Amino acid sequence: MKAPGPDPAAYLAALRAEFPEWGIVADPERPIWMAVRGRTLLVRASDGPVLRRRLRELSGRRR
């Protein structure tokens, strides 16, 4: 399963811009998308939209 849309790199860049306080890495071919903040908080997802939803929930953002 690949990231939605034609360019996973563009989706990754958009996530990084939306959540600058997180370190975000992805391997869409495996599929693994991860975000880290500090030394203890790690969020893992199977694709970009799931990761975005989880980060929004953690950040208290609704939209």
BAFI-3210 file (N, C-alpha, C; in Angstrom, 3 decimals, decimal comma, padded with zeros to 6 digits):
// residues 63
n [1|2|3|4|5|6|7|8|9|10|11|12|13|14|15|16|17|18|19|20|21|22|23|24|25|26|27|28|29|30|31|32|33|34|35|36|37|38|39|40|41|42|43|44|45|46|47|48|49|50|51|52|53|54|55|56|57|58|59|60|61|62|63]
n.u [000,838|000,659|001,349|-001,359|-002,173|-000,088|002,522|004,360|006,457|005,754|003,499|004,698|006,331|004,325|003,200|005,378|005,534|003,084|003,304|005,686|006,984|007,466|009,506|009,450|009,358|009,306|008,664|007,218|007,030|007,138|004,803|005,685|005,189|006,355|006,435|008,227|008,660|010,597|012,203|010,597|008,118|006,542|004,939|003,316|002,323|000,441|000,143|000,319|-002,087|-003,255|-001,249|-001,283|-003,860|-003,581|-001,554|-002,875|-004,878|-003,319|-002,283|-004,490|-006,009|-008,829|-009,724]
n.v [-001,185|002,089|005,577|007,900|009,648|011,063|011,641|010,742|012,073|014,759|014,764|014,092|016,348|018,263|017,389|017,817|020,588|021,308|020,303|021,381|020,995|018,366|015,535|013,964|011,018|008,800|005,740|004,957|002,685|000,464|-000,207|002,527|005,154|007,629|009,702|011,734|013,255|014,897|012,740|010,677|010,411|008,772|008,286|006,095|005,005|003,551|004,928|008,245|009,907|008,673|009,062|011,873|012,331|011,214|012,850|015,294|014,759|014,389|016,946|018,381|019,499|019,974|020,279]
n.w [000,000|-000,935|-000,234|-000,479|-003,496|-006,124|-005,329|-002,756|-001,474|-001,631|000,016|002,435|002,775|003,110|005,532|007,241|007,103|008,228|010,801|012,340|014,746|015,066|014,211|011,198|009,339|006,526|004,818|002,200|000,617|002,267|004,142|006,115|008,239|010,363|013,279|015,500|018,687|020,871|023,276|023,988|022,720|020,188|017,154|015,046|011,790|009,048|006,721|005,208|005,591|007,871|009,768|009,840|010,879|013,444|014,528|014,511|016,382|018,698|018,904|019,492|017,512|015,484|012,814]
ca.u [000,000|001,432|000,690|-002,299|-001,694|001,004|003,860|004,488|007,397|005,000|002,658|005,618|006,697|003,161|003,119|006,453|005,171|001,941|003,722|007,132|007,542|007,673|010,390|008,605|010,031|008,399|009,080|005,915|007,078|007,079|004,651|005,908|005,236|006,594|006,701|008,795|008,794|011,364|012,816|009,666|006,855|006,659|003,653|003,574|001,117|000,645|000,184|000,358|-003,322|-003,440|-000,297|-001,794|-005,003|-003,067|-000,854|-003,896|-005,505|-002,362|-002,108|-005,747|-006,596|-010,025|-009,887]
ca.v [000,000|003,318|006,800|008,395|010,706|010,681|011,945|010,631|013,087|016,001|014,591|014,160|017,760|018,967|017,021|018,513|022,006|021,444|019,908|021,638|020,582|016,912|014,966|013,021|010,230|007,841|004,803|004,581|001,365|-000,628|001,234|003,009|006,603|007,856|011,045|011,742|014,554|014,650|011,418|009,637|010,356|008,213|007,959|005,279|004,803|002,809|005,868|009,658|010,436|008,143|009,785|013,239|012,283|010,970|014,049|016,311|014,383|014,691|018,391|019,001|020,171|019,264|020,334]
ca.w [000,000|-001,048|000,229|-001,490|-004,371|-007,001|-004,832|-001,300|-000,985|-001,460|001,208|003,559|002,925|003,665|006,951|007,953|007,189|009,137|012,152|012,401|016,035|014,987|013,205|010,460|008,315|005,884|003,777|001,649|-000,008|003,263|004,371|007,480|008,438|011,783|013,766|016,846|019,353|022,088|023,387|024,440|021,989|018,840|016,539|013,862|010,989|007,802|005,598|005,571|006,181|009,227|010,609|010,000|011,799|014,803|014,987|014,793|017,651|019,770|018,972|019,868|016,352|015,018|011,364]
c.u [000,878|000,634|-000,244|-001,690|-000,467|002,397|003,926|005,441|006,692|004,106|003,519|006,033|005,554|002,985|004,177|006,159|004,028|002,323|005,225|007,783|007,821|008,752|009,609|009,427|009,048|009,150|007,788|005,895|006,874|005,710|004,818|006,005|005,373|006,833|007,236|008,835|009,467|011,959|011,808|008,396|007,087|005,267|003,965|002,258|001,472|000,638|000,114|-000,922|-003,594|-002,489|-000,794|-002,943|-004,528|-002,338|-001,831|-004,588|-004,585|-002,168|-003,379|-006,411|-007,771|-010,131|-008,737]
c.v [001,241|004,488|007,302|009,515|010,269|010,844|011,874|011,670|014,421|015,920|014,689|015,610|018,562|018,652|017,763|019,995|022,227|021,178|020,120|021,197|019,079|016,597|013,870|012,345|009,214|006,953|004,261|003,196|000,228|-000,901|001,581|004,526|006,817|009,323|010,927|013,173|014,285|013,242|010,315|009,496|009,924|007,850|007,230|005,036|004,061|003,700|007,301|010,191|009,918|008,860|011,202|013,272|012,097|012,186|015,169|016,015|014,718|016,179|019,112|019,767|019,324|019,224|019,735]
c.w [000,000|-000,498|-000,866|-002,311|-005,144|-006,387|-003,305|-000,711|-000,755|-000,223|002,463|003,820|003,528|005,150|007,765|008,108|008,194|010,588|012,316|013,712|016,103|013,958|012,499|009,369|007,746|004,917|003,177|001,015|000,987|003,825|005,852|007,441|009,937|012,071|015,184|017,367|020,686|022,080|023,646|023,614|020,550|018,356|015,242|013,124|009,705|006,569|006,112|006,185|007,600|010,185|010,866|010,997|013,241|015,357|015,311|016,112|018,827|019,979|019,394|018,740|015,840|013,497|010,644]
res [m|k|a|p|g|p|d|p|a|a|y|l|a|a|l|r|a|e|f|p|e|w|g|i|v|a|d|p|e|r|p|i|w|m|a|v|r|g|r|t|l|l|v|r|a|s|d|g|p|v|l|r|r|r|l|r|e|l|s|g|r|r|r]
***
